[in-house]
Amino acid sequence: MFTIKAVLFDLDGTLIDSAPDLGAAADQMRTDRGLASLPLSDYRPMAGAGARGMLGIAFGMSPDHPDFPVLREEFFRNYESRMTRLTHAFDGIASLLDELDARGLRWGVVTNKQMRFTGPLTRDMPLFRKAATIVGGDSTPHSKPHPAPLLEAARQLGLAPGDCLYVGDDERDIVAGRAAGMPTVAATYGYLGGKVDVTVWGADARIDAPLELLSLLRT
């Protein structure tokens, strides 16, 4: 059980399922080049890795490829044009956030997604209307797994890091949370599937569905 004053969440794969729009943005690049479309199931497992993951699936391309920067910007433009077309909150997230509000717990977002995308996306989705803080991947000089973004979120909330719980679906989320001095929860319901052993991440707890978080919070 955690006694905290705020809950901070990762974005993609934790609060929202953005895989359909991320995958479509990359797949458009394939079809624009006369290549066959790939199914969403190919893209979904790598959705949390952003452009690196999507271009890796679409073209087998890694960030050290000389064409990667140009194709990444093309992917970004495609994604910008459709960020909330198919993206939606995971089942149970809206109810979870409503209950946090009802308990008087503030909540916010700390993501590695650049504010170029995070800002418009969170403004367009009513889900984020009550977010107390939103920190993007370029809001601080370092992104996760560095603790800087989480420490910035705590600063904006006027809270000590230990008063904030961080929930994320990637090992870097847990590493960042621990480095920031926050209790951490690993979320397994997003893009992980059954191939990742979250027990080695060192999280203080894990949840397999969003509403399970409520049972971990001392009221």
Backbone as a ProteinNet text record, in pm:
[ID]
protein_1_A
[PRIMARY]
MFTIKAVLFDLDGTLIDSAPDLGAAADQMRTDRGLASLPLSDYRPMAGAGARGMLGIAFGMSPDHPDFPVLREEFFRNYESRMTRLTHAFDGIASLLDELDARGLRWGVVTNKQMRFTGPLTRDMPLFRKAATIVGGDSTPHSKPHPAPLLEAARQLGLAPGDCLYVGDDERDIVAGRAAGMPTVAATYGYLGGKVDVTVWGADARIDAPLELLSLLRT
[TERTIARY]
83.5	0	87.5	49.4	125.6	46.9	114.8	56.1	119.1	44.9	100	0.3	47.2	-37.4	-67	5.4	-16.5	28.9	-32.2	6.9	49.6	168.5	220	220.4	184.7	173.2	259.2	316.5	364.7	241.4	263.2	151.4	119	197.3	171.8	194.6	95.4	108.4	69.4	44.6	3.6	-134	-150.6	-281.1	-356.4	-284.5	-351.8	-291.4	-377.3	-333.5	-319.9	-198.9	-170.9	-116.3	-106.2	-49.2	-120	-254	-318.3	-273.8	-256.8	-214.2	-64.4	14.8	159.3	186.5	119.9	139.5	93.3	-20.6	-72.4	20.9	82.3	175.7	296.4	346.2	459.8	416.8	298.2	253.1	224.4	180.8	160.5	289.9	401.3	530.9	559.5	518.9	537	449.6	321.6	230.6	261.8	311	352.5	467.8	542.2	656.6	623.3	495.7	453	476.1	504.5	525.3	392.9	385.3	262.6	239.3	114.1	77.7	104.2	142.7	162.3	47.4	10.9	-99.2	-57.1	-155.5	-129.4	-58.6	-87.6	-25.7	125.8	179.1	324.5	380	306.1	354	330.9	222.2	179.2	288.7	362.7	459.9	568	593	699.1	644.5	515.3	454.4	517.3	560.5	620.7	755.5	815.8	948.2	942.5	821.7	808.5	863.2	926.7	977.8	1078.1	1162.9	1261.5	1192.7	1088.7	1018.8	939.5	870.3	785.2	866.6	977.6	1060.9	1135.1	1162.4	1223.6	1132.1	1002.2	906.5	881.4	860.1	822.3	933.8	1059	1169.7	1290.5	1280.6	1396.3	1512.1	1480.5	1580.7	1609.9	1736.8	1777.5	1823.4	1831.9	1868.4	2005.9	2093.2	2225.8	2227.3	2113.8	2105	2114.5	2190.4	2207.2	2077.5	1976.6	1848.8	1749.9	1788.1	1693.9	1640.6	1724.8	1671.2	1565.3	1585.2	1489.7	1358.6	1367.7	1246.1	1175.1	1251.6	1188.6	1103	1152.6	1074.4	950	961.5	843.8	741.2	789.6	701	634.5	711.2	655.2	543.1	564.2	461.2	334.4	352.6	236.7	161.7	237.9	174.8	103.7	165.5	103.1	-33.6	-49.7	-174.5	-287.6	-255.7	-358.9	-348	-289.2	-253.7	-368.9	-488.4	-601.1	-712.3	-680	-783.2	-832.2	-738.1	-773	-723.7	-647	-591.7	-702.7	-695.6	-798.5	-738.5	-806.8	-763.1	-784.9	-695.9	-716.1	-841.6	-904.8	-1024	-992.5	-1073.7	-1055.4	-980.8	-912.1	-832.5	-921.3	-1027	-1113.9	-1171.9	-1214.8	-1269.8	-1161.7	-1040.7	-929.2	-902.7	-893.5	-865	-978.9	-1101.4	-1215.2	-1206.8	-1166.5	-1157.6	-1041.7	-930.9	-821.6	-868.6	-943.1	-999.6	-1091.8	-1174.1	-1269.1	-1198.1	-1081.4	-1003.8	-916	-920	-839.3	-693	-662.9	-525.3	-503.8	-404.2	-371.5	-298.9	-306.9	-240	-186.1	-86.8	-26.4	45.9	110	174.4	322.2	406.1	548.9	584.1	611.7	633.4	760.6	816	929.3	883.1	753.8	699.3	726.9	780	810.1	683.3	699.5	584.3	521.9	597	541.3	417.5	416.8	304.1	221.6	290.2	221.1	125.3	168.1	82.8	-48.4	-45.4	-171.4	-256.2	-191.6	-266.9	-343.5	-277	-344.4	-446.5	-427.9	-530.1	-654.1	-634.2	-746	-828.6	-769.3	-838.9	-897.1	-1029.1	-1092.2	-1038.7	-984.2	-929.5	-832.6	-758.4	-649.2	-688.7	-817.9	-862.7	-824.4	-819	-790	-645.9	-560.5	-420	-356	-286.4	-224.4	-88.6	-25.9	102.7	121	183.5	217.4	360.6	449.5	591.3	627.1	682.9	720.2	866.4	903.8	1040.4	1143.8	1100.7	1194.3	1162	1087.9	1057.2	1175.2	1265.2	1386	1505	1626.5	1743.4	1761.8	1705.1	1719.7	1582.1	1568.7	1444.6	1466.9	1358.4	1371.2	1460.5	1543.6	1541	1605.5	1647.7	1698.4	1582.7	1607.1	1497.5	1449.6	1518.9	1486.8	1339.6	1276.7	1136.6	1043	1069.8	986.8	1007.7	1130.2	1159.3	1094.6	1089.3	1023.8	873.7	813.7	670.6	641.8	724.9	706.7	722.1	820.1	840.7	716.8	660.8	541.6	423.5	417.2	309.6	335.8	459	495.3	505.2	544	551.4	692.7	724.2	847.5	833.6	941.5	930.8	869.4	901.6	849.8	700.3	638.4	492.7	420.7	498	441.5	466.6	366.8	379.1	391	483.5	497.6	458	373.1	320.8	365.2	429.8	474.2	482	490.4	487	621	727.1	858.5	962	1067.7	1170.3	1230.6	1241.5	1299.2	1211.7	1081.2	992.3	1026.9	1049.6	1081.3	1219.9	1315.7	1449.8	1444.4	1369.2	1356.9	1287.6	1180.1	1107.7	1192.7	1265.5	1351.7	1461.1	1519.3	1625.1	1573.1	1444	1383.2	1338.8	1344.2	1300.7	1152.1	1086.8	942.2	910.9	806.5	759.3	708.4	723.3	692.9	600.4	519.4	429.1	446.5	468.3	480.5	342.8	304.6	176.7	200.4	133.2	158.6	51	-52.3	-167.8	-151.2	-43.2	-28.2	28.8	156.2	217.4	310.8	319.8	422.1	392.4	264.5	233.6	293.8	327.8	384	532.6	599.3	739.8	838	787.7	875.4	858.3	969.5	966.4	978.5	864.9	867.5	921.9	934.6	982.4	1127.5	1200.8	1342.1	1359.4	1252.1	1262.9	1286.3	1246.2	1262.1	1149.3	1032.3	917.5	866.8	803.8	749.1	622	553.5	431.2	405.9	310.7	270.1	118.3	63.5	-81.1	-104.4	-204.6	-238.6	-361.3	-422.4	-535.7	-534.9	-576.4	-565.4	-629.7	-750.8	-822.3	-758.3	-666.5	-595	-510.7	-476.9	-396.2	-466.8	-597.2	-671	-652.3	-635.1	-617.5	-482	-390.6	-255.8	-245.2	-349	-343.6	-414.2	-341.9	-400.7	-481	-606.6	-692.3	-715.8
-119.3	0	125	222.5	346.2	461.2	542.7	666.5	779.9	835.2	936	1050.4	1157.1	1273.3	1296	1225.3	1240.5	1114.7	1090.6	978.6	1034.6	996.1	1034.5	911.8	932.2	821.8	847	740.2	743	758.2	790.8	818.3	697.9	678.3	570	434.4	348.9	215.6	207.7	322.5	325.7	389.5	510.5	576.7	557.2	569.5	563.4	455.8	403.4	310.7	392.1	434.2	514.7	430.1	299.8	211.6	222.3	233	240.2	360.7	477.3	595.4	594.5	545.9	535.3	436.3	321.2	221	269.6	340.3	391.1	495.1	576.5	678.1	614.4	507	435.9	356.1	294.5	211	294.5	419.4	509	529.2	531.2	545.5	426	308.6	188.8	197	224.2	224.8	340.2	450.8	561.6	521	418.5	370.3	244.3	209.9	93.2	-38.3	-33.6	-155.7	-202	-329.6	-385.5	-332.8	-312.7	-270.1	-383.1	-347	-444.6	-433	-540.4	-534.7	-461.3	-405.6	-335.6	-426.4	-555.5	-648.4	-650.9	-615.9	-607	-485.1	-374.6	-249	-240.5	-298.1	-278.5	-305.4	-417.3	-443.7	-336.6	-259.2	-159.3	-16.7	-2.8	130.2	219.2	160.3	239.6	296.9	249.6	297.1	410.7	459.7	576.7	554.9	659.1	653.4	540.1	519.9	412.4	278.4	253.9	126.6	112.6	221.2	214.9	200	273.4	261.5	128.9	76.1	-56.2	-162.9	-153.5	-249.8	-224.3	-98.7	-66.8	-94.2	-65.3	-73.3	-150	-209.8	-278.2	-183.2	-57.9	48.8	84.6	95.9	137.1	283.4	348.8	491.1	523.8	424.8	454	449.2	421.9	422.7	567.5	594.3	733.4	801.8	725.1	784.8	800.3	754.9	755.3	894.4	997.8	1130.1	1182.1	1160.6	1208.9	1131.4	999.6	919.2	942.5	968.5	998.5	1123.7	1227	1349.9	1326.7	1242.5	1207.7	1134.7	1042.7	972.5	1071.2	1165.3	1264.9	1344.8	1384.6	1462.3	1378.5	1253.5	1164.8	1150.6	1131.8	1112	1238.4	1353	1479.8	1498.1	1449.8	1470.4	1380.1	1283.4	1186.4	1141.4	1219.3	1174.2	1118.1	1172.7	1128.4	1063.4	1023.3	964.7	831	745.1	613.4	590.7	683	671	684.4	602.6	604	559.9	591.6	547.4	397.1	331.2	190	174.5	59.7	31.9	48.6	124.3	143.7	269.7	331.8	450.4	568.1	593.2	706.7	690.6	570.2	544.7	559.6	515.4	530.1	676.9	758.2	900.6	970.2	931.3	988.6	955.7	834	793.4	864.7	885	962.4	1103.1	1164	1296.5	1293	1190.6	1179.5	1162.9	1101	1081.7	1202.4	1303.1	1421.6	1405	1307.1	1284.3	1349.3	1435.8	1493.3	1390.9	1408.7	1316.1	1393.3	1334.3	1400.1	1301.7	1353.8	1273.9	1309.4	1207.5	1225.1	1126	1177.5	1093.4	1133.3	1040.4	1073.6	1129.4	1133.5	1190.1	1340.9	1391.8	1534.6	1618	1737.9	1825.4	1867	1856.9	1880.6	1795.2	1675.3	1583.7	1576.1	1574.3	1559.5	1674.7	1796.9	1913.1	1906.7	1897.3	1889.8	1768.1	1653.1	1531.8	1544.6	1592.7	1602.3	1715.6	1815.9	1921.3	1871.5	1782.8	1735.3	1626.7	1555.4	1444.2	1491.7	1487.3	1531.1	1458.4	1340.2	1261.1	1341.4	1433.1	1501.7	1638.4	1667.2	1799.3	1831.8	1730.8	1754.4	1720.6	1696.2	1666.7	1786.2	1759.5	1867.1	1906.3	1819	1848.5	1757.4	1808.7	1729	1763.9	1667	1685.4	1595.5	1655.5	1581	1542.2	1471.2	1421.9	1529.4	1648.3	1758.3	1874.5	1847.5	1951.8	1978.6	1881.4	1895	1854.6	1886.7	1852.1	1702.5	1621.1	1475.8	1411.1	1301.5	1224.2	1095.8	1024.7	897.2	801.5	725.3	685.4	782.9	899.3	1000.6	1047	1076.6	1117.7	1261.4	1341.8	1483.9	1512.6	1443	1475.1	1449.3	1343.8	1312.8	1415	1456.5	1558.9	1691.3	1720.8	1843.3	1836.8	1720.6	1705.8	1726.6	1668.4	1687.4	1833.7	1900	2043.2	2122.9	2093.4	2165.5	2143.1	2024.9	1993.7	2048.7	2092.9	2141.5	2030.6	1910.4	1794.5	1738.5	1671.7	1594.5	1473.6	1431.2	1315.5	1193.3	1169.9	1053.4	1056.2	1172.2	1183.8	1152.3	1121.3	1091.8	945.8	880.7	744.6	752.4	673.2	673.8	538.2	542.1	421.5	422.1	315	308.6	167.2	155	22.9	-15.6	54.2	26.1	27.1	-50.6	-56.3	81.3	165.4	298.2	382.2	355.5	426.3	392	265.1	219.6	269.2	264.3	314.6	462.9	539.5	683.7	710.2	637.7	657.9	627.1	517.8	481.2	585.1	633	733.4	865.1	892	1014.7	1001.7	881.1	859.6	841.9	797.8	775.6	626.9	587.7	449.5	426.8	304.9	277.9	157.9	163.6	53.8	22.7	-103	-147.4	-185	-125.6	-154.7	-255.3	-369.3	-477	-490.6	-405.4	-423.5	-356.4	-282.3	-205.8	-286.4	-262.8	-323.2	-439.3	-478.6	-575.7	-716.5	-755.6	-894.2	-986.7	-1106.2	-1201.4	-1222.5	-1136.1	-1159.5	-1088	-1001.9	-922.9	-964.9	-987.7	-1024.1	-897.2	-842.1	-715.3	-732.5	-856.4	-877.3	-834.8	-824.8	-785.7	-634.5	-558.9	-413.8	-348.1	-414.1	-356.5	-264.3	-274.4	-192.1	-236.1	-143.1	-174.6	-258.5	-250.6	-328.8	-337.4	-421.2	-431	-439.4	-390.9	-401.8	-457.5	-543.7	-605.4	-541.1	-446.8	-368.9	-235.1	-126.5	5.6	17	-36.1	-17.6	-91.9	-184	-251.5	-153.3	-40.3	59.1	106.2	115.7	169.6	87.8	-44.1	-129.4	-110.5	-40.7	-17.3	115.4	196.1	330.6	333.1	377.5	389	517.1	508.5	627.4	669
0	0	0	-81.5	-91.9	-30.7	47.4	96.4	18	-75.3	-165.7	-183.1	-248.7	-272.1	-419.9	-506.8	-650.9	-722.9	-838	-923.3	-1058.5	-1101.1	-1231.7	-1321.6	-1447.7	-1542.3	-1665.1	-1719.3	-1856.4	-1946.2	-2073.1	-2163.2	-2251.9	-2356.4	-2452.7	-2386.6	-2394.7	-2338	-2191.8	-2129.2	-1988.9	-1974.2	-2026	-2024.9	-2155.5	-2267.8	-2397.9	-2488	-2572.9	-2678.3	-2806	-2834.4	-2954.1	-3068	-3047.2	-3149.5	-3284.3	-3288.9	-3420.6	-3503	-3439.5	-3514.6	-3542.8	-3448.4	-3472.1	-3584.9	-3579.9	-3683.9	-3819.8	-3822.1	-3949.5	-4009.8	-3924.7	-3974.4	-4041.8	-3982.3	-4042	-4164.7	-4156.7	-4268.2	-4392.6	-4370.3	-4484.3	-4562.1	-4489.8	-4556.2	-4645.3	-4602.9	-4686.1	-4811.1	-4792	-4906.9	-5002	-4950.7	-5037.5	-5128.2	-5086.5	-5164.4	-5242.3	-5248.1	-5323.7	-5253.8	-5122.5	-5045.4	-4986	-4957.6	-4900.3	-4759.5	-4727.2	-4592.5	-4493.1	-4371.2	-4264.5	-4164.7	-4098.7	-4001.4	-3874.4	-3805.9	-3680.8	-3580.9	-3585	-3489.7	-3501.4	-3620	-3636	-3564	-3569.2	-3511.5	-3360.8	-3312	-3174.1	-3070	-3077.6	-2970.9	-2958.1	-3064.8	-3061.8	-3051.6	-3024.4	-3021.2	-2915.1	-2804.4	-2698.3	-2733.9	-2841.8	-2882.2	-2983.6	-3015.4	-3101.6	-3241.8	-3296	-3433	-3450.9	-3352.3	-3361.7	-3381	-3302.2	-3313.5	-3440.9	-3480.6	-3598.7	-3726.8	-3737.8	-3857.6	-3859.3	-3741.3	-3734.7	-3792.3	-3761.4	-3815.7	-3963.3	-4000.3	-4138	-4237.5	-4196.9	-4293	-4241.8	-4123.5	-4067.3	-4044.6	-4012	-4003.8	-3858.6	-3825.2	-3691.4	-3694.1	-3579	-3575.4	-3631.7	-3645.4	-3701	-3854.3	-3916.9	-4063.3	-4112	-4218.6	-4264.4	-4305.3	-4346.2	-4386.8	-4271.7	-4154.2	-4043.1	-4009.1	-3999.1	-3962.3	-4059.7	-4189.6	-4288.6	-4278.6	-4267.6	-4257.9	-4123.9	-4020.4	-3891.3	-3901	-3970	-3982.3	-4068.4	-4170.7	-4250.5	-4164	-4080.8	-3988.1	-3892.9	-3840.1	-3748.6	-3815.5	-3939.9	-4010.4	-4029.1	-4067.7	-4082.6	-3950.8	-3843.9	-3713.9	-3667	-3687.6	-3647.7	-3712.3	-3832.7	-3907	-3858	-3768.7	-3731.2	-3585	-3498.1	-3363.4	-3281.4	-3298.7	-3216	-3299.1	-3421.7	-3507.7	-3452.7	-3411	-3359.4	-3216.1	-3164.7	-3029.6	-2925.1	-2821.9	-2718.6	-2585.9	-2478.7	-2346.4	-2332.5	-2259.9	-2229.9	-2143.1	-2155.4	-2075	-1926.3	-1857.4	-1714.8	-1677.1	-1772.8	-1740.4	-1699.9	-1774	-1741.2	-1601.1	-1566.3	-1433.4	-1326.2	-1356.6	-1262.6	-1232.6	-1336.2	-1316.5	-1242.6	-1272	-1199.1	-1050.6	-1019.2	-879.1	-808.3	-879.4	-819.3	-785.7	-879.2	-852.6	-730.9	-722	-611	-477.6	-479.8	-357.2	-323.8	-408.2	-383.6	-417.8	-501.5	-545	-680.6	-688.2	-817.9	-903.1	-1034.6	-1125.2	-1246.1	-1309.9	-1425.3	-1513.9	-1615.9	-1720.2	-1728.4	-1734.6	-1763.3	-1873.4	-1991.6	-2109.6	-2182.3	-2258.8	-2345.7	-2479.2	-2502.9	-2625.9	-2627.2	-2736	-2744.1	-2725.9	-2670.2	-2650.9	-2783.3	-2891.2	-3025.8	-3047.6	-2989.6	-3002.9	-2874.1	-2760.8	-2633	-2606.8	-2637.7	-2613.1	-2688.7	-2822.9	-2898.4	-2863.2	-2842	-2813.4	-2681.9	-2577.4	-2448	-2445.3	-2530.7	-2540.2	-2613.5	-2710.7	-2792.8	-2724.4	-2628.6	-2564.1	-2430.9	-2415.1	-2290.1	-2166.8	-2186.3	-2076.3	-1990.1	-2051.6	-1982.1	-1926.4	-1927.1	-1886.2	-1741.8	-1656	-1515.1	-1476.7	-1575.3	-1544.5	-1475.6	-1364.5	-1287.3	-1342.3	-1418.5	-1480.9	-1601.1	-1704.9	-1823	-1862.7	-1851.1	-1881.1	-1998.4	-2104.5	-2224.2	-2226.9	-2331.4	-2343	-2362.3	-2407	-2423.9	-2330.2	-2223.7	-2125.6	-2032.7	-2022.1	-1942	-2029	-1986.4	-2068.9	-2090.6	-2003.4	-2014.5	-2014.1	-2089	-2088.2	-2008.4	-1978.9	-1908.7	-1989.1	-1921.8	-1781.3	-1683.2	-1727.8	-1634.6	-1546.4	-1421.1	-1332.4	-1351.9	-1434.1	-1445.8	-1476.7	-1573.1	-1601.8	-1483.5	-1408.7	-1292.8	-1181.6	-1163.3	-1063	-1101.6	-1230.8	-1276.9	-1250.8	-1273.5	-1246.3	-1098.2	-1011.6	-867.6	-829.9	-892.3	-865.3	-904.5	-1021.9	-1066.5	-972.9	-912.7	-819.8	-680	-657.1	-524.6	-421.6	-467.3	-380.1	-375.6	-266.1	-260.3	-352.2	-418.5	-508.8	-442.3	-315.7	-246.1	-223	-243	-230.4	-361	-465.4	-598	-633.5	-686	-737.2	-888.9	-946.9	-1092.9	-1149.3	-1251.6	-1316.7	-1462.9	-1508	-1646.7	-1698.6	-1830.8	-1894.1	-1955.6	-1918.8	-1975.5	-1863.2	-1879.8	-1775.7	-1747.3	-1852	-1829.2	-1736.5	-1734.6	-1642.7	-1498.6	-1473.6	-1338.3	-1297.2	-1388	-1358.6	-1323.2	-1402.4	-1376.9	-1244.5	-1216.9	-1092.7	-970.8	-975.8	-863.1	-843.6	-954.8	-945.4	-888.7	-913.8	-862.5	-717.8	-663.8	-526.3	-512.3	-620.5	-618.3	-611	-539.2	-552.5	-694.7	-744.1	-884.7	-900.4	-1006.7	-1041.2	-1189.2	-1221.2	-1360.3	-1413.4	-1525.9	-1591	-1703.1	-1696.7	-1792.5	-1899.2	-1894.9	-1984	-2119.8	-2142.1	-2265.4	-2380.2	-2409.8	-2528.7	-2497.7	-2371	-2333.4	-2379.9	-2377.5	-2408.5	-2304.5	-2342.6	-2247.1	-2263	-2337	-2371	-2278.4	-2189.9	-2105.4	-1960.5	-1891.8	-1751.1	-1667.7	-1626	-1552.1	-1411.6	-1364.8	-1228.3	-1211.5	-1322.4	-1311.8	-1313.1	-1332.4	-1340	-1204.5	-1097.7	-965.1	-923.2	-988.1	-949	-811.7	-742	-610.2	-620.4	-733.4	-754.8	-904.3	-942.7	-1082.7	-1088.4	-1199.1	-1221.1	-1360.8	-1372.2	-1500.3	-1563	-1492.6	-1543.1	-1468.6	-1533.2	-1470.7	-1333.1	-1315.7	-1190.4	-1073.5	-1102.8	-994.9	-913.9	-973	-901.3	-773.9	-778.4	-665	-538.7	-554.9	-437.6	-371.7	-440.9	-386.3	-312.4	-319.8	-262.7	-128.4	-26	106.6	114.1	155.1	160.3	305.7
[MASK]
+++++++++++++++++++++++++++++++++++++++++++++++++++++++++++++++++++++++++++++++++++++++++++++++++++++++++++++++++++++++++++++++++++++++++++++++++++++++++++++++++++++++++++++++++++++++++++++++++++++++++++++++++++++++++++

